[in-house]
Amino acid sequence: MSILTVKNLSHGFGDRAIFNNVSFRLLKGEHIGLIGANGEGKSTFMNIITHKLEPDEGQVEWSKRVRSGYLDQHTTLEKDTSIKTVLESAFKYLFDMEQEMNDMYMRMGDVTPEELDNLMEEVGTIQDILNHNDFYIIDAKVNEVARGLGLLEVGLEKTVDSLSGGQRTKVLLAKLLLEKPDILLLDEPTNYLDEEHIEWLKKYLQEYENAFILISHDIPFLNSVVNLIYHMDNKELNRYVGDYDNFIRVYEAKKKQVESAYKQQQQEIADLEDFVQRNKARVATRNMAMSRQKKLDKMDRIELAREKPKPEFNFKLARTPGKLIFETKDLVIGYDEPLCRPLNLRLERNQKIAITGANGLGKTTLLRSILGQIPSISGEVVTGEFLTIGYFEQEIKEANYNTCIEEVWKEFPSYTQYEVRAALAKCGLTTQHIESKVVVLSGGEQAKVRLCKLINKETNFLVLDEPTNHLDVDAKAELKRALIAYKGTIVLISHEPEFYRDIVTDVWNLEQWTTKIV
C-alpha cells in the first residue's frame, strides 16, 4: 500500500532548478536512504513532502490517517520546558483520545439504545488504539527511549534552554521516536549524536516496523539500516534496491555504460556528418547524403551529466610555532557548575588529537576555554609562541544574509573578485551557489563556505569542532585527505571513528575526566 505519492514534482529557487518532473512512491515498511551531493535538494524535498514548502509544479498525496514525524536540521524547542514535558507531548494525541473516550462514557446515560451501540463501538476503537500505542505504559516507554539516547543522565527535569546542540537533537529525536509515526522523516539525525547513541539509533531503526526516509552522509550508518536508496542528482530522483554499497556498484556500472554508448554515438555522428559534408553537393550522392542527414536529425542524442565540481581542500601552513602548543594547569571547565575534574593536558607541535565522548560533557566548552573565548571555572591555560589558529565552529546559529562572495571578501579584502570566486569554486561550489546568500544554502554548502575561509588563511594549529556535520561523501573524503596531509597541529572533535582514525596521533576521551555520570 502506498503511503506517499509524489507526481511530476518541479521546484527551484530563482534561476536555480532543484527538481525537474520528479515522481516518487513510498510503500509501507520501506526503509529509504535519500542521498546526493550537498545542495541537490534533499532537505528541500523533505520540506515539500511535509507541506512546509509549496512546489512550483506537481502533486504530493498522503494516504488518509497517515501520521508522519519529521526531524529536520532546524527544529526548535519551546523555552522553559522540561525534557520530560517535551517527551510526554509525543503522546498528546493519545491523551486527547482518552479524554474523548471519557466524554463518551459520560454521555452514555442520556442516549438512545441505537446511539449507545454507536458510542460503544467508537469507545472500543479508541481503546484498541490506546492499547496498540502503549498508552498505559507511557512512563516506561519515555524512560526506555530517554535511556537509549542518553537523556536520563542529563536529567529529565532539566529545561531545554540549558542543553547543548547535541542534547537538543536527542530530545527532538526521542520525542519523534516515541510518537511512533507511520513514517519517520530523518534529516541527518546522527550529526549531533555520539558513537554510543548512534549505535542505539541504528538498532532501533533496524527493528522499526514502519517506513522511514533517512538523509545521511554517514555511510556505515546508512548501510546498516536501509533497504532502498533514492539518489538525488541533476534534478532527477532515481531508485536503487539495496544499501549504499550496492547503489555505488550499480550507479558506477550504469555510468560506464552511458559513457561507452555516448562515445560510440559521437563516433557515429562524426562519421555521418563527414559523409553529408563530402557528398551533399554531388548529384550522384546527394540522396545518400540527405538520407544520412535525416538519420542525424532523428537521432536521440545521449547527453552526459555535467560533472559536479569536486572540492579541493589544501590548508596553508604558517611559520613553525614553538614546541609547546598549549598546556592546561588544573583547568576546570564549565559555566554554572564544573564539567570536569582539574585537567593537566599538554599538546605539542605536530600532534593531532581527536576529542571524543558523549554529548553535553563539555567538548566544545573545553575547546573554547583553551582558545580563551570563555572563562574557565578555575585553573589556567598556557599557550605557546607563534601560534596562528584556525577555528571551525560546530554551528553558527544566526542567519547570514551575506552572499558567499561577500562572506569571503570580508575575510580577505585584498583578494580580487576572480580570486574569491576561484577559492569558493575550489571548495566544490558552483557559480549559482557562489552568487547566493549564505542563508539559502544547505548545511553542507554553508560548511564549505566556512572551510573556504579556513583553508585560505595561513595556520599552524587547527581547532575543528565537528567539521564533517552536513558534508557530503566527496567533501568528507577530501577533508580527511587534507587533514592527513596538513603539517601543523590539530585538535578535532568528532563522533566518526572512520573519519578521525587515520588522521590523529592520540584520542582524548572526555568521559574519563568528566564529573557527570555517563
MIMI-243578 format. One record per residue (C-alpha): residue in one letter; x, y, z; residue number from 1. Coordinates in pm, whole numbers. Layout:
SITE  bator    east   north      up  lose
SITE      a       X       Y       Z   NUM
...
***
This chain:
SITE  bator    east   north      up  lose
SITE      m       0       0       0     1
SITE      s     133     344     -97     2
SITE      i     172     581     200     3
SITE      l     303     876      -4     4
SITE      t     285     952    -375     5
SITE      v     472    1239    -541     6
SITE      k     382    1313    -904     7
SITE      n     570    1530   -1158     8
SITE      l     740    1748    -899     9
SITE      s     936    2051   -1022    10
SITE      h    1090    2315    -800    11
SITE      g    1365    2576    -795    12
SITE      f    1498    2886    -624    13
SITE      g    1530    3185    -857    14
SITE      d    1703    3064   -1174    15
SITE      r    1838    2754    -998    16
SITE      a    1626    2443   -1071    17
SITE      i    1634    2177    -798    18
SITE      f    1388    1915    -934    19
SITE      n    1255    1858   -1282    20
SITE      n     945    1636   -1318    21
SITE      v    1034    1407   -1026    22
SITE      s     800    1124    -919    23
SITE      f     824     908    -607    24
SITE      r     621     643    -425    25
SITE      l     669     526     -66    26
SITE      l     529     188      38    27
SITE      k     452      63     388    28
SITE      g     760     -62     575    29
SITE      e    1019      69     325    30
SITE      h    1345     192     479    31
SITE      i    1479     452     238    32
SITE      g    1814     629     227    33
SITE      l    1784     965      45    34
SITE      i    2131    1056     -81    35
SITE      g    2301    1311    -304    36
SITE      a    2569    1579    -300    37
SITE      n    2530    1895     -91    38
SITE      g    2277    2130    -250    39
SITE      e    2099    1867    -462    40
SITE      g    1773    1934    -273    41
SITE      k    1736    1657     -14    42
SITE      s    1615    1886     267    43
SITE      t    1403    2081      15    44
SITE      f    1236    1754     -87    45
SITE      m    1157    1677     279    46
SITE      n    1011    2027     324    47
SITE      i     791    1980      16    48
SITE      i     652    1640     116    49
SITE      t     576    1772     469    50
SITE      h     399    2076     314    51
SITE      k     641    2324     471    52
SITE      l     720    2437     118    53
SITE      e     489    2459    -184    54
SITE      p     640    2311    -504    55
SITE      d     639    2510    -829    56
SITE      e     462    2219   -1001    57
SITE      g     340    1869    -917    58
SITE      q     136    1691    -650    59
SITE      v     211    1544    -308    60
SITE      e     -53    1295    -189    61
SITE      w     -51    1126     153    62
SITE      s    -280     832     235    63
SITE      k    -562     912     477    64
SITE      r    -486     893     851    65
SITE      v    -110     858     798    66
SITE      r      93    1020    1075    67
SITE      s     438    1145     973    68
SITE      g     716    1264    1203    69
SITE      y     991    1493    1076    70
SITE      l    1328    1563    1238    71
SITE      d    1492    1837    1036    72
SITE      q    1818    2030    1083    73
SITE      h    1646    2342    1220    74
SITE      t    1366    2228    1456    75
SITE      t    1338    2441    1772    76
SITE      l    1207    2370    2123    77
SITE      e     986    2588    2341    78
SITE      k    1177    2767    2619    79
SITE      d    1139    2685    2991    80
SITE      t    1006    2337    2908    81
SITE      s    1149    2030    3081    82
SITE      i    1283    1737    2878    83
SITE      k    1015    1514    3033    84
SITE      t     733    1751    2926    85
SITE      v     867    1755    2569    86
SITE      l     887    1374    2559    87
SITE      e     539    1327    2708    88
SITE      s     397    1569    2447    89
SITE      a     467    1290    2195    90
SITE      f     154    1120    2335    91
SITE      k     -73    1427    2324    92
SITE      y    -296    1273    2057    93
SITE      l    -347     969    2285    94
SITE      f    -433    1185    2588    95
SITE      d    -681    1368    2363    96
SITE      m    -832    1034    2260    97
SITE      e    -860     925    2623    98
SITE      q   -1046    1248    2702    99
SITE      e   -1275    1191    2404   100
SITE      m   -1343     834    2529   101
SITE      n   -1419     958    2883   102
SITE      d   -1660    1218    2740   103
SITE      m   -1839     936    2554   104
SITE      y   -1875     735    2876   105
SITE      m   -2030    1043    3044   106
SITE      r   -2286    1073    2762   107
SITE      m   -2391     705    2767   108
SITE      g   -2659     752    3036   109
SITE      d   -2852    1006    2824   110
SITE      v   -2871     844    2480   111
SITE      t   -3100     608    2290   112
SITE      p   -3011     234    2262   113
SITE      e   -2909     289    1900   114
SITE      e   -2679     582    1990   115
SITE      l   -2539     374    2278   116
SITE      d   -2437      98    2034   117
SITE      n   -2254     357    1817   118
SITE      l   -2080     505    2120   119
SITE      m   -1976     159    2245   120
SITE      e   -1830      83    1902   121
SITE      e   -1636     413    1898   122
SITE      v   -1513     359    2255   123
SITE      g   -1391      10    2153   124
SITE      t   -1200     155    1856   125
SITE      i   -1033     420    2072   126
SITE      q    -949     161    2340   127
SITE      d    -780     -57    2074   128
SITE      i    -575     242    1953   129
SITE      l    -470     327    2312   130
SITE      n    -365     -33    2379   131
SITE      h    -182     -66    2046   132
SITE      n      15     256    2115   133
SITE      d     124     152    2469   134
SITE      f     -81     429    2632   135
SITE      y     -88     260    2972   136
SITE      i     291     222    2994   137
SITE      i     389     570    2873   138
SITE      d     632     636    3160   139
SITE      a     820     313    3086   140
SITE      k     837     399    2711   141
SITE      v     967     751    2788   142
SITE      n    1237     607    3016   143
SITE      e    1335     340    2763   144
SITE      v    1395     585    2477   145
SITE      a    1548     851    2707   146
SITE      r    1795     590    2836   147
SITE      g    1882     475    2483   148
SITE      l    1968     830    2374   149
SITE      g    2147     926    2697   150
SITE      l    1884    1170    2827   151
SITE      l    1837    1005    3167   152
SITE      e    2196    1108    3253   153
SITE      v    2120    1466    3152   154
SITE      g    1813    1463    3381   155
SITE      l    1452    1465    3255   156
SITE      e    1361    1762    3478   157
SITE      k    1625    1982    3310   158
SITE      t    1486    2263    3091   159
SITE      v    1563    2255    2720   160
SITE      d    1717    2609    2720   161
SITE      s    2025    2481    2906   162
SITE      l    2102    2199    2661   163
SITE      s    2384    2176    2407   164
SITE      g    2306    2142    2034   165
SITE      g    2361    1766    2052   166
SITE      q    2135    1725    2357   167
SITE      r    1856    1927    2189   168
SITE      t    1879    1697    1886   169
SITE      k    1849    1395    2117   170
SITE      v    1535    1539    2280   171
SITE      l    1371    1604    1942   172
SITE      l    1469    1260    1816   173
SITE      a    1342    1089    2135   174
SITE      k    1006    1272    2105   175
SITE      l     979    1167    1742   176
SITE      l    1058     801    1815   177
SITE      l     803     799    2099   178
SITE      e     536     930    1860   179
SITE      k     599     614    1652   180
SITE      p     461     771    1332   181
SITE      d     363     567    1025   182
SITE      i     657     729     851   183
SITE      l     971     876    1006   184
SITE      l    1147    1154     814   185
SITE      l    1502    1197     945   186
SITE      d    1736    1467     815   187
SITE      e    2093    1384     927   188
SITE      p    1994    1250    1272   189
SITE      t    2349    1136    1358   190
SITE      n    2507    1482    1320   191
SITE      y    2498    1562    1691   192
SITE      l    2488    1209    1833   193
SITE      d    2789    1040    1993   194
SITE      e    2906     691    1897   195
SITE      e    2714     502    2169   196
SITE      h    2382     664    2081   197
SITE      i    2437     632    1705   198
SITE      e    2468     258    1778   199
SITE      w    2140     263    1974   200
SITE      l    1959     451    1695   201
SITE      k    2100     204    1440   202
SITE      k    1947     -90    1629   203
SITE      y    1618      98    1675   204
SITE      l    1585     169    1301   205
SITE      q    1685    -187    1206   206
SITE      e    1385    -312    1407   207
SITE      y    1150     -25    1310   208
SITE      e     838    -181    1161   209
SITE      n     706     135     993   210
SITE      a     852     324     697   211
SITE      f    1123     587     713   212
SITE      i    1315     820     483   213
SITE      l    1666     895     608   214
SITE      i    1904    1165     483   215
SITE      s    2257    1084     596   216
SITE      h    2618    1118     479   217
SITE      d    2728     863     742   218
SITE      i    2775     566     508   219
SITE      p    2830     285     766   220
SITE      f    2513     401     947   221
SITE      l    2316     425     621   222
SITE      n    2431      81     506   223
SITE      s    2316     -81     830   224
SITE      v    1955      47     831   225
SITE      v    1820     100     475   226
SITE      n    1693    -141     210   227
SITE      l    1634     115     -68   228
SITE      i    1836     410    -196   229
SITE      y    1689     713    -373   230
SITE      h    1966     914    -539   231
SITE      m    1909    1284    -600   232
SITE      d    2130    1406    -885   233
SITE      n    2099    1656   -1170   234
SITE      k    1735    1740   -1087   235
SITE      e    1639    1369   -1101   236
SITE      l    1544    1112    -836   237
SITE      n    1642     751    -913   238
SITE      r    1558     435    -717   239
SITE      y    1808     158    -633   240
SITE      v    1725    -162    -442   241
SITE      g    1967    -247    -158   242
SITE      d    2210     -49      57   243
SITE      y    2455     230     -31   244
SITE      d    2737      -8    -132   245
SITE      n    2506    -181    -380   246
SITE      f    2391     159    -512   247
SITE      i    2756     259    -579   248
SITE      r    2819     -65    -774   249
SITE      v    2506     -27    -989   250
SITE      y    2549     352   -1035   251
SITE      e    2913     319   -1148   252
SITE      a    2821      36   -1388   253
SITE      k    2535     243   -1536   254
SITE      k    2763     545   -1566   255
SITE      k    3024     341   -1759   256
SITE      q    2753     204   -1991   257
SITE      v    2624     554   -2068   258
SITE      e    2979     684   -2127   259
SITE      s    3053     393   -2361   260
SITE      a    2726     445   -2553   261
SITE      y    2800     820   -2569   262
SITE      k    3146     759   -2724   263
SITE      q    3000     518   -2982   264
SITE      q    2725     763   -3073   265
SITE      q    2969    1055   -3100   266
SITE      q    3180     847   -3342   267
SITE      e    2869     758   -3546   268
SITE      i    2761    1127   -3554   269
SITE      a    3110    1233   -3669   270
SITE      d    3108     969   -3948   271
SITE      l    2757    1069   -4065   272
SITE      e    2837    1443   -4059   273
SITE      d    3158    1382   -4252   274
SITE      f    2969    1180   -4517   275
SITE      v    2700    1452   -4550   276
SITE      q    2960    1730   -4588   277
SITE      r    3153    1539   -4858   278
SITE      n    2853    1417   -5058   279
SITE      k    2566    1670   -5036   280
SITE      a    2695    1880   -5327   281
SITE      r    2739    1589   -5572   282
SITE      v    2431    1493   -5777   283
SITE      a    2520    1121   -5773   284
SITE      t    2546    1101   -5393   285
SITE      r    2305    1377   -5282   286
SITE      n    2020    1133   -5199   287
SITE      m    2250     921   -4979   288
SITE      a    2371    1239   -4804   289
SITE      m    2010    1353   -4743   290
SITE      s    1923    1008   -4606   291
SITE      r    2211    1028   -4358   292
SITE      q    2112    1386   -4264   293
SITE      k    1761    1260   -4183   294
SITE      k    1914     992   -3963   295
SITE      l    2115    1262   -3785   296
SITE      d    1807    1481   -3735   297
SITE      k    1604    1193   -3587   298
SITE      m    1881    1065   -3362   299
SITE      d    1801    1062   -2988   300
SITE      r    2129    1208   -2867   301
SITE      i    2284    1084   -2543   302
SITE      e    2389    1362   -2306   303
SITE      l    2640    1307   -2029   304
SITE      a    2553    1457   -1693   305
SITE      r    2773    1755   -1613   306
SITE      e    3044    1657   -1368   307
SITE      k    2994    1819   -1029   308
SITE      p    3289    2027    -911   309
SITE      k    3491    1815    -667   310
SITE      p    3612    2005    -361   311
SITE      e    3983    2059    -304   312
SITE      f    4092    2144      50   313
SITE      n    4458    2237      90   314
SITE      f    4542    2408     418   315
SITE      k    4803    2686     405   316
SITE      l    5079    2649     661   317
SITE      a    5202    2943     873   318
SITE      r    5552    2966    1023   319
SITE      t    5657    2687    1260   320
SITE      p    5539    2752    1618   321
SITE      g    5728    2674    1937   322
SITE      k    5736    2314    2065   323
SITE      l    5454    2381    2316   324
SITE      i    5111    2447    2164   325
SITE      f    4923    2469    2494   326
SITE      e    4929    2335    2846   327
SITE      t    4644    2335    3099   328
SITE      k    4716    2360    3472   329
SITE      d    4436    2228    3694   330
SITE      l    4185    2358    3439   331
SITE      v    3818    2315    3537   332
SITE      i    3573    2399    3258   333
SITE      g    3203    2480    3285   334
SITE      y    2950    2759    3312   335
SITE      d    2739    2745    3630   336
SITE      e    2890    2418    3751   337
SITE      p    3213    2223    3683   338
SITE      l    3201    1985    3387   339
SITE      c    3529    1807    3463   340
SITE      r    3785    1736    3730   341
SITE      p    4105    1952    3716   342
SITE      l    4275    1888    3380   343
SITE      n    4650    1888    3322   344
SITE      l    4682    1846    2946   345
SITE      r    4976    1918    2721   346
SITE      l    4975    1949    2342   347
SITE      e    5298    1972    2145   348
SITE      r    5379    2075    1789   349
SITE      n    5262    1830    1515   350
SITE      q    5037    1626    1746   351
SITE      k    4691    1554    1604   352
SITE      i    4427    1487    1870   353
SITE      a    4065    1367    1848   354
SITE      i    3842    1468    2141   355
SITE      t    3559    1217    2190   356
SITE      g    3285    1147    2445   357
SITE      a    2910    1173    2492   358
SITE      n    2722    1496    2417   359
SITE      g    2694    1750    2697   360
SITE      l    3023    1661    2866   361
SITE      g    3185    1985    2752   362
SITE      k    3391    1904    2441   363
SITE      t    3308    2240    2277   364
SITE      t    3340    2414    2615   365
SITE      l    3693    2268    2650   366
SITE      l    3794    2398    2306   367
SITE      r    3654    2744    2373   368
SITE      s    3820    2758    2717   369
SITE      i    4158    2665    2563   370
SITE      l    4113    2933    2295   371
SITE      g    4027    3191    2563   372
SITE      q    3679    3256    2419   373
SITE      i    3506    3178    2751   374
SITE      p    3636    3190    3110   375
SITE      s    3710    2866    3294   376
SITE      i    3585    2797    3648   377
SITE      s    3941    2760    3775   378
SITE      g    4296    2681    3663   379
SITE      e    4477    2827    3363   380
SITE      v    4579    2765    3003   381
SITE      v    4935    2846    2892   382
SITE      t    4968    2884    2514   383
SITE      g    5289    2852    2314   384
SITE      e    5464    3105    2093   385
SITE      f    5396    3197    1730   386
SITE      l    5055    3025    1716   387
SITE      t    4833    3101    1417   388
SITE      i    4500    2936    1494   389
SITE      g    4225    2831    1254   390
SITE      y    3895    2757    1433   391
SITE      f    3597    2577    1275   392
SITE      e    3288    2618    1495   393
SITE      q    3032    2338    1525   394
SITE      e    2728    2552    1441   395
SITE      i    2662    2914    1353   396
SITE      k    2319    2995    1495   397
SITE      e    2246    3337    1343   398
SITE      a    2123    3369     983   399
SITE      n    2385    3507     744   400
SITE      y    2246    3734     472   401
SITE      n    2582    3799     301   402
SITE      t    2641    3639     -38   403
SITE      c    2917    3377     -45   404
SITE      i    3139    3629    -229   405
SITE      e    3081    3898      37   406
SITE      e    3145    3646     316   407
SITE      v    3489    3551     184   408
SITE      w    3576    3907      71   409
SITE      k    3509    4030     425   410
SITE      e    3780    3790     548   411
SITE      f    4023    3854     260   412
SITE      p    3969    4216     141   413
SITE      s    4288    4212     -70   414
SITE      y    4152    3934    -296   415
SITE      t    4014    4024    -639   416
SITE      q    3663    3905    -726   417
SITE      y    3820    3644    -953   418
SITE      e    4033    3511    -664   419
SITE      v    3728    3495    -431   420
SITE      r    3524    3306    -693   421
SITE      a    3816    3068    -762   422
SITE      a    3859    2999    -389   423
SITE      l    3488    2915    -346   424
SITE      a    3484    2703    -665   425
SITE      k    3778    2501    -528   426
SITE      c    3558    2408    -232   427
SITE      g    3304    2249    -468   428
SITE      l    3059    2540    -501   429
SITE      t    2904    2628    -839   430
SITE      t    2856    2979    -980   431
SITE      q    2491    2975    -865   432
SITE      h    2596    2889    -508   433
SITE      i    2872    3148    -509   434
SITE      e    2630    3429    -600   435
SITE      s    2362    3313    -349   436
SITE      k    2316    3440       6   437
SITE      v    2469    3208     266   438
SITE      v    2132    3178     444   439
SITE      v    1967    2997     148   440
SITE      l    2240    2734     113   441
SITE      s    2215    2382     253   442
SITE      g    2403    2291     571   443
SITE      g    2678    2123     367   444
SITE      e    2720    2420     133   445
SITE      q    2743    2658     431   446
SITE      a    3013    2434     581   447
SITE      k    3206    2456     252   448
SITE      v    3195    2839     266   449
SITE      r    3337    2828     620   450
SITE      l    3604    2578     513   451
SITE      c    3692    2809     223   452
SITE      k    3774    3085     473   453
SITE      l    3978    2842     682   454
SITE      i    4193    2692     405   455
SITE      n    4281    3034     262   456
SITE      k    4422    3152     594   457
SITE      e    4774    3053     699   458
SITE      t    4758    2841    1016   459
SITE      n    4980    2616    1221   460
SITE      f    4712    2500    1471   461
SITE      l    4369    2382    1354   462
SITE      v    4084    2356    1605   463
SITE      l    3788    2177    1443   464
SITE      d    3453    2118    1612   465
SITE      e    3253    1850    1425   466
SITE      p    3375    1966    1079   467
SITE      t    3205    1676     895   468
SITE      n    2848    1765    1001   469
SITE      h    2638    1809     682   470
SITE      l    2932    1741     445   471
SITE      d    2862    1501     157   472
SITE      v    3072    1191      91   473
SITE      d    3316    1356    -155   474
SITE      a    3376    1660      67   475
SITE      k    3427    1442     375   476
SITE      a    3682    1223     196   477
SITE      e    3869    1529      65   478
SITE      l    3874    1692     410   479
SITE      k    4016    1372     557   480
SITE      r    4291    1367     293   481
SITE      a    4373    1734     356   482
SITE      l    4397    1687     734   483
SITE      i    4626    1383     695   484
SITE      a    4848    1595     467   485
SITE      y    4845    1900     699   486
SITE      k    5189    1955     859   487
SITE      g    5056    2156    1155   488
SITE      t    4887    2060    1483   489
SITE      i    4521    1955    1502   490
SITE      v    4260    1924    1777   491
SITE      l    3943    1772    1636   492
SITE      i    3603    1690    1790   493
SITE      s    3436    1404    1603   494
SITE      h    3191    1118    1660   495
SITE      e    3304     935    1345   496
SITE      p    3592     690    1408   497
SITE      e    3601     615    1031   498
SITE      f    3686     982     976   499
SITE      y    3938    1059    1251   500
SITE      r    4111     722    1294   501
SITE      d    4365     776    1012   502
SITE      i    4423    1144    1096   503
SITE      v    4506    1158    1466   504
SITE      t    4804    1052    1677   505
SITE      d    4606    1040    2006   506
SITE      v    4247    1031    2133   507
SITE      w    4134    1228    2440   508
SITE      n    3810    1078    2575   509
SITE      l    3632    1340    2787   510
SITE      e    3433    1064    2960   511
SITE      q    3750     981    3159   512
SITE      w    3766    1333    3306   513
SITE      t    3402    1436    3343   514
SITE      t    3228    1498    3675   515
SITE      k    2900    1383    3514   516
SITE      i    2754    1033    3504   517
SITE      v    2797     879    3158   518
***
